[in-house]
Amino acid sequence: MSGLPTNYLTPTGREEAWRFTPLKRLSGLHDAATSVLDRISIELVGSVRAGFNIETVASADLPPKSTTDDVIIQRVRATASKVTHLKIDKEAVVNEPIFLKRSAGVEKEFSRTVVTAGAHSKATVVVENEGAGTIGEEIEIRLEAGANLTFISLQEWSENAIHLGRHHAIVGRDATFNSITITVGGSLVRLLPTVEYSDQGGNAELLGLYFATDGQHLEHRVHVEHGIPNGKSRVTYKGILAGAQARTVWIGDVFIRGNAEGTDTYELNKNLLLTDGARADSVPNLEIETGEIVGAGHASTTGRFDDEQLFYLMSRGIPLSEARRLVIRGFFGEIVGKIGIESVQERLMNRIDTELARVGE
Amino acid sequence: MSQLVIKGLQVGVETESGLTEILRGVDLTINSGEVHAIMGPNGSGKSTLAYSIAGHPKYTITGGAVTLDGVDVLEMSVDERAKAGLFLAMQYPVEVPGVSVANFLRTAATALRGEAPKVRTWVGEVKDAMSKLAMDPAFSERSVNEGFSGGEKKRHEILQMELLKPKIAILDETDSGLDVDALRIVSEGVNRVKQEQNLGIMLITHYTRILRYIKPDFVHVFAGGKIVEEGGPELAERLEEKGYAQYVKA
């Protein structure tokens, strides 16, 4: 065996972390032999307001606080010379959401972003990914003590985009991290929404929604690392697949380490298949090294339409096609409705409606 | 004036060992303004009767006929039956996550009336119906049946009946799981709709309790997949005393 750590190796597809991903479609982003542009792709929409600031600093001055074994993210870190830093001031309450827009170039590119939510601050950050692009990126989200941050990541890519990313939260003492990840666009999207706790009393809620049609591979690999006592986490991801070539992967790794007493966690993944042949992989994985916990559970369901729901709606006079539409919109709406930003919700539901119409729903 | 006619209805359900017969020839006619109580022990096929008339895909009709005002109901899809004027208040209403009560009611009313109800009058109509059933207005923003208590689910069923204005309603064990207050509110709702809309009612129940609030014109005893005895309200009183033992084969 080679003595090299795996992070220097190009994945072959046999690794647990890569066995679901079609490596051929990564455009070489995973391959050490491929050269990738070092480019900042995120910018603030509008101007800086009271309570936060955004700047570009040298990567060396703002190194990652977390470790990663993901080969793409290691390449991102090795390549990015600069990092975009969004900093929410200590005790600031930023009422209006802060929008960050990503505009990818024509070349393959890597970028790093850090979001710091100052102690006892409260804010909502929305990252909008649109258009085409071939991109690897990391956003490290640091919540200081008592911070309350809602982090919304929207993958509304056009159909050719390739997006490999890690959105990693480090949740401080008594801090609250609410994240909503919505993936409706892109040819291949592979995201790592991950969480660790740096102190006690942290609370993380991870909501996600993905909608794959023919030719899309949408992969979300959630990881919540409970390595500190008295942390809480809730994970709810929902997916819809339409088209025989639609493909989704959801991994839910939740680890409760031996010292993480008082942990309270639950994770749920639900997939709705609209078409025969569509494939949704769902792998919840809960590992518990201490019995001194508040609760730990997981559930995963993948299935077709619930006949009882359709019967109920139709028995009130609603035609089958309309009943299906209601159930599907309800399935999406449950997560989309949590965003709380009317314009974004409307835009997403319109996009979903358009795609549904395209597949005949 | 409407009339639901059930003639020699035979219904089975597909099981691992083939088609199992549940209804063995049911005859029943319900006219507008009439209340027919269907009473019987658990497993006698009462719910099968309700669901097969509404068109649940689980059941296979093997014989007989059901007509509403002379039109064949069994040929209709589930939504067409509702449009024809049938309504089923379910024993276990189904949760539809992410679909608000308000959206659901409006979609159903639009489908049944053939056009979207006018916003101003509709909102008032819903509000009014909800207040009569002692329902909090915030209820309309909740997802259909999700997290509803037993009483809330049943009130929601009757709310739909009130707004959708059917000709004939089948109430499947609407009394089950209700405390006395909820039973009274729900029963008053049923009586009100009956009065205002001259509704014909098939009231399926295991217990006589609800019959103190909703007075039946006819009582039918259901056992072994068919009606085994018929009479007026006095039959319910006799059942109250003697139970169903005499109708169930040992």
Interface residues (C-beta under 8 A of the other chain):
Chain A: D306 D307 E308 Q309 F311 Y312 L313 M314 S315 R316 G317 I318 P319 L320 E322 A323 L326 V327 R329 G330 F331 F332 G333 E334 G337
Chain B: A54 G55 H56 P57 K58 S77 V78 D79 R81 A82 K83 F87 L88 M90 P93 V94 E95 V96 P97 G98 V99 N103 F104 T107 A108 A111 L112 S143 Q160 L164
